[in-house]
Amino acid sequence: MSGSNMKDVMNRFRDVVDTPYEKLKLWKEANGKKVVGCSPMQFPEELVHAAGMLPVVLQETDEAITTGFSYIYPFYCGITRNIIDIAVKGQLSFFDGLVYADICIQNRNAACTLKQVMPASYVEYVQLPTSLTRAGVMDDTIRELERIKAKLEQLAGRKIDDTSLKQSILVFNRNRLRLRQLHELRRANPGLLSYRDLQVIVKSSMLMPKEEHTELLEGLVTQLEKMKPSSLEGKRLFLSGHLCQSLKPDILDLIEGVGGIIVDDDLYTGYRYYAVDVAVDGSPIQALAKRYLEKSLPVPTRSYLPARWEKYLVERAKDSRAQGVVVLVAKYCEPHLFSYPFVKEALEIAGVPHIMLETEHEVVSLEGVRTRLQAFVEMLN
């Protein structure tokens, strides 16, 4: 893949990310397949894929929230308010179904609201366990996945057998593998790819057929592997936060503009999305359940006290040789806000400098954020 081809691939990914729902609508018209939107985090997209439908992760748009305020509280997080707003305006009507998994009370209420504002659409709520220590958690997870599997079979008009589900698992694992390779390449040499471009690649994988995305990604990774290491001057930063939504590009530009180099992350539109594969042996439903219950990748939307999220973040930040941590909290994100005091304490005890920035869906002045970031980066050793 030449340099021009690399640019073409990035433009392809960027085009999908910039106008996700318009591109999905065109894809559906061209391919004649059903499209199912999945709420961010924790729902196994492989089930939708195995049913012959296209699974996509719902994305926040830049559109101002207007009509949606009549249907949802203003103190809900940005992505929840945005999805409800564009749903009310009919922009999600092309979806054949929406699947919402339980990660917080706002997500739960969003599913209920979507059922009301989209009565002609299939909207399903998935109650996966949030406590990983109670007895029978594996059985409960499998039972709920089997229930939603049957619902998806009805929507697709075909059975999801073990063979098709295992094949879908292989397709998704292959994509996760390539994303991890890209992640490690950039972690070792941040100059290869801007973090903003990495975000584009990850988000596009949530919106495109995995087979198509993987083919493009493999060529990109191969070309990047051949490139000579390039040095960047700046302070190495670890990025954490935004549990289920992507970052505003303006924030990333600010971080890099004041001399920060993002070397690693713990974002849903980042490492957490592709960190863990699904096992390919045994029952595929059990394998999907096991991945959901994976305890090595803590997140505050699930409870497993032996594996504390704040300890995990400290270890990841130190392992990446980060000089500081930037914690991005989406405004009104209750799971993150409840967990932040523990994260703050753990980073302070470990001697890892950090800054917490609260972000919002609406466009606000970034000058105050710039000043705080610049001061933070300048104080790092």
C-alpha positions in Angstrom: 0.0 0.0 0.0 1.5 3.3 -1.1 1.3 6.6 0.8 -1.5 7.7 -1.5 -3.4 4.5 -0.8 -2.9 5.0 2.9 -4.5 8.5 2.5 -7.4 6.9 0.5 -8.0 4.4 3.3 -8.0 7.0 6.0 -10.4 9.2 3.9 -12.7 6.1 3.5 -12.7 5.6 7.3 -13.1 9.4 7.9 -16.1 9.6 5.5 -17.9 6.9 7.4 -17.2 8.5 10.8 -18.2 12.0 9.7 -21.6 11.1 8.5 -22.3 7.7 10.0 -26.1 7.4 9.6 -26.2 8.8 6.1 -23.6 6.3 5.0 -25.4 3.4 6.8 -28.6 4.3 5.0 -26.8 4.2 1.7 -25.2 0.9 2.6 -28.5 -0.7 3.5 -30.1 0.5 0.2 -27.1 -0.9 -1.8 -26.9 -4.3 0.0 -30.5 -5.0 0.9 -29.5 -6.2 4.4 -31.0 -5.4 7.8 -29.1 -3.0 10.1 -29.2 -3.2 13.9 -27.9 -0.4 16.1 -26.3 -1.5 19.4 -25.8 0.8 22.4 -22.2 1.3 23.2 -20.4 -1.2 25.4 -20.9 -4.8 26.5 -23.4 -6.1 23.9 -21.9 -8.9 21.7 -22.3 -7.6 18.1 -21.4 -11.1 16.9 -25.0 -12.2 17.6 -26.3 -9.7 15.1 -23.7 -10.6 12.6 -24.4 -14.3 12.8 -28.0 -13.6 12.0 -27.0 -12.1 8.7 -27.5 -8.5 9.7 -25.1 -5.6 10.1 -24.4 -4.6 13.7 -23.3 -1.0 14.3 -22.5 0.9 17.5 -24.6 3.9 17.9 -22.6 7.1 17.7 -23.1 10.6 19.0 -23.5 13.2 16.3 -22.7 17.0 16.4 -26.3 18.0 15.9 -27.7 20.4 18.4 -30.3 18.8 20.7 -33.7 20.5 20.2 -36.9 18.3 19.9 -35.4 15.6 22.1 -35.7 17.8 25.2 -39.4 17.0 25.2 -38.6 13.3 25.7 -35.6 13.1 28.1 -34.2 14.9 31.1 -31.6 17.6 30.4 -29.3 16.2 33.0 -28.8 13.0 31.0 -25.4 12.5 29.3 -24.7 13.9 25.9 -24.9 10.7 23.9 -28.2 9.7 25.5 -29.8 13.0 24.8 -28.4 13.1 21.3 -29.6 9.6 20.3 -33.1 10.4 21.6 -33.1 13.7 19.8 -32.2 12.3 16.4 -34.5 9.3 16.9 -37.4 11.7 17.5 -36.4 13.6 14.3 -36.7 10.3 12.4 -33.0 9.9 11.6 -32.8 6.4 13.0 -35.9 5.1 11.3 -33.9 3.2 8.8 -32.6 0.8 11.5 -34.4 -2.5 11.5 -33.7 -2.8 15.2 -32.0 -1.3 18.2 -30.5 -3.3 21.1 -29.7 -1.6 24.4 -27.6 -3.2 27.1 -27.8 -2.3 30.7 -24.8 -0.1 31.7 -26.5 2.7 33.6 -29.9 4.1 34.5 -29.7 6.6 31.6 -29.1 3.8 29.1 -32.0 1.9 30.6 -34.4 4.9 30.3 -33.1 5.6 26.8 -34.3 2.1 25.7 -37.7 2.8 27.2 -37.9 6.2 25.5 -36.8 4.8 22.1 -39.6 2.2 22.3 -42.1 5.0 22.7 -40.7 7.4 20.0 -40.1 4.5 17.5 -43.2 2.3 17.9 -42.7 0.8 14.5 -39.2 -0.4 15.2 -37.8 -3.3 17.1 -36.2 -2.1 20.3 -34.8 -4.6 22.7 -33.4 -4.1 26.2 -30.7 -6.6 27.4 -30.4 -7.1 31.2 -26.8 -8.4 31.5 -25.5 -8.8 35.1 -23.7 -5.9 36.6 -22.3 -7.7 39.6 -19.7 -10.3 38.6 -19.3 -11.8 42.1 -22.7 -13.1 42.9 -23.6 -16.8 42.5 -24.9 -17.9 39.1 -23.7 -14.9 37.2 -22.4 -17.0 34.3 -25.8 -18.9 34.0 -27.7 -15.6 34.1 -25.5 -14.1 31.4 -26.0 -17.2 29.1 -29.7 -17.2 29.8 -30.0 -13.5 28.7 -27.8 -14.0 25.7 -30.0 -17.0 24.6 -33.1 -14.8 25.0 -31.8 -12.0 22.9 -30.5 -14.6 20.4 -34.0 -15.9 19.9 -35.3 -12.3 19.5 -32.7 -11.5 16.8 -33.6 -14.8 15.0 -37.2 -13.5 14.8 -36.0 -10.1 13.5 -33.7 -11.7 10.9 -36.0 -14.5 9.9 -33.3 -17.1 10.3 -31.7 -19.3 12.9 -28.4 -18.5 14.5 -26.6 -21.8 14.7 -23.3 -22.5 16.4 -21.5 -22.7 13.1 -22.5 -19.2 11.9 -21.9 -17.8 15.4 -18.4 -19.2 15.6 -17.7 -17.8 12.1 -18.8 -14.4 13.3 -16.6 -14.7 16.3 -13.6 -15.4 14.0 -14.5 -12.4 11.9 -14.6 -10.1 14.9 -11.5 -11.6 16.5 -9.6 -10.9 13.3 -10.6 -7.3 13.4 -9.7 -6.9 17.1 -6.3 -8.5 16.4 -5.5 -5.9 13.7 -6.7 -3.1 15.9 -4.4 -4.3 18.7 -1.5 -4.5 16.3 -2.2 -1.0 15.2 -2.5 0.1 18.9 0.8 -1.5 19.8 2.6 0.0 16.7 1.4 3.5 17.7 2.1 2.9 21.4 5.8 2.1 20.5 6.0 4.9 18.0 3.3 7.6 18.4 4.7 9.5 15.5 3.4 6.9 13.1 -0.2 8.0 13.4 -2.0 10.8 15.2 -4.3 9.8 18.0 -7.1 11.6 16.2 -6.6 9.2 13.2 -6.5 6.2 15.6 -9.9 7.3 16.9 -11.3 7.5 13.4 -10.1 4.0 12.6 -11.6 2.5 15.8 -14.9 4.3 15.3 -15.1 3.3 11.7 -14.8 -0.3 12.7 -17.9 0.1 14.8 -19.8 1.3 11.7 -18.6 -0.7 8.8 -18.9 -4.4 7.9 -16.1 -6.0 9.9 -14.8 -7.9 6.8 -14.4 -4.8 4.8 -12.9 -2.8 7.6 -10.4 -5.6 8.4 -9.2 -5.8 4.8 -8.5 -2.1 4.7 -7.0 -2.2 8.1 -4.6 -5.0 7.3 -3.1 -3.0 4.4 -2.8 0.0 6.6 -1.0 -2.0 9.4 1.4 -3.6 6.9 2.4 -0.2 5.5 2.8 1.3 9.0 5.1 -1.6 10.0 7.4 -0.7 7.1 7.7 3.0 8.1 10.7 4.3 9.9 10.3 5.3 13.5 9.7 9.1 13.9 10.4 11.0 17.1 7.9 13.4 18.7 8.7 16.0 21.2 6.2 16.3 24.1 4.9 14.9 27.3 3.7 11.3 27.2 0.0 11.1 28.3 -2.4 8.3 29.1 -6.0 9.0 28.2 -8.9 7.6 30.3 -12.6 8.1 30.6 -15.5 8.5 28.2 -16.9 5.1 29.1 -19.2 4.7 26.2 -18.9 7.6 23.8 -16.2 9.0 21.5 -14.2 12.1 22.2 -14.7 15.4 20.5 -11.8 15.9 18.0 -11.3 19.5 19.4 -10.3 18.0 22.7 -7.7 15.8 21.1 -6.4 18.7 19.1 -6.0 20.7 22.3 -4.1 18.0 24.1 -1.6 17.6 21.2 -1.5 21.3 20.6 -0.2 22.1 24.0 2.6 19.6 23.8 0.9 16.3 24.9 1.5 13.0 23.2 -1.2 10.5 23.8 0.6 7.1 24.0 -2.1 4.9 25.4 -5.7 4.9 26.4 -8.6 3.2 28.3 -11.4 4.4 26.1 -14.4 2.5 24.7 -13.5 4.0 21.3 -10.0 2.7 22.0 -8.3 -0.1 23.7 -11.3 -1.4 25.6 -13.2 -2.1 22.4 -10.6 -4.6 21.0 -8.6 -5.7 24.0 -10.2 -9.1 24.6 -11.0 -11.7 22.0 -13.8 -14.3 22.2 -12.7 -17.9 22.7 -13.2 -20.1 19.6 -13.5 -23.4 21.3 -16.6 -24.9 23.0 -20.0 -23.3 23.0 -20.0 -19.9 21.3 -22.7 -18.5 23.6 -20.7 -19.5 26.6 -17.6 -17.9 25.0 -19.5 -14.6 24.5 -20.7 -14.7 28.1 -17.2 -15.3 29.3 -15.9 -12.3 27.3 -18.6 -10.1 28.9 -17.6 -11.4 32.3 -13.9 -10.9 31.7 -12.4 -9.6 34.9 -9.0 -8.5 33.6 -10.5 -5.4 32.0 -12.3 -3.5 34.8 -14.8 -0.8 34.0 -17.1 1.0 36.6 -20.3 -0.1 34.9 -19.7 -3.6 36.4 -18.8 -4.5 39.9 -15.9 -6.8 40.7 -14.1 -5.6 43.8 -10.9 -7.7 43.5 -10.1 -6.0 40.2 -10.4 -2.3 41.0 -10.6 0.1 38.0 -8.4 2.7 39.6 -5.6 0.2 40.2 -5.8 -1.0 36.6 -5.5 2.6 35.3 -2.4 3.2 37.5 -0.8 0.0 36.1 -1.7 0.8 32.5 -0.4 4.4 32.8 2.9 3.2 34.3 3.3 0.4 31.8 3.0 2.9 29.0 5.6 5.2 30.6 3.1 8.0 30.7 4.2 11.2 32.5 0.6 12.1 33.2 -3.0 11.0 32.9 -5.9 12.9 31.4 -9.2 11.8 32.7 -12.1 12.9 30.5 -15.5 12.7 32.2 -18.7 13.1 30.1 -21.0 15.4 32.0 -23.7 13.6 34.0 -22.0 10.2 33.6 -22.9 8.7 36.9 -20.8 5.5 36.8 -17.7 7.6 36.1 -18.4 10.3 38.5 -19.0 7.8 41.3 -15.6 6.1 40.5 -13.6 9.3 39.9 -12.7 9.9 43.6 -11.1 6.5 43.8 -9.2 7.1 40.6 -8.0 10.4 41.8 -6.8 8.9 45.1 -5.1 6.0 43.5 -3.2 8.2 41.0 -2.1 10.6 43.8 -0.8 7.7 46.0 1.1 6.3 43.0 2.6 9.6 42.3 1.1 9.9 38.8 0.0 13.5 37.9 -3.4 13.8 36.4 -6.0 16.3 35.2 -9.7 15.8 35.1 -11.7 17.5 32.3 -15.5 17.4 32.1 -16.8 17.3 28.5 -20.3 18.0 27.2 -22.2 17.4 24.0 -22.9 21.1 23.4 -20.1 23.3 21.9 -18.5 25.3 24.7 -15.5 27.6 24.8 -12.3 25.6 24.9 -10.0 28.4 26.0 -10.4 27.5 29.7 -9.7 23.9 28.9 -6.6 24.9 26.8 -5.3 27.0 29.7 -5.7 24.1 32.2 -4.1 21.6 29.8 -1.2 23.8 29.0 -0.4 24.4 32.7 -0.7 20.6 33.4 1.6 19.6 30.5 4.2 22.3 31.4 4.4 21.0 35.0 5.1 17.4 34.0 8.7 16.1 34.4 
